């Protein structure tokens, strides 16, 4: 199992991404860290599912540009 530090090191986004940039996010809960399987956008201070536009209820701790 990857440690929190190793997972955070894989996500190199700093600050907030541009609102039009779909990114991968790393979230955290009481069980640990996990990557969401869909792209997200940060708009008006909140994280949203890029496809559905729905607001995330997860605690996002890091982001990175999507990998192709």
Helices and strands as residue ranges (DSSP letters): H 4-9, E 23-29, E 32-35, E 40-43, E 46-49, E 59-65
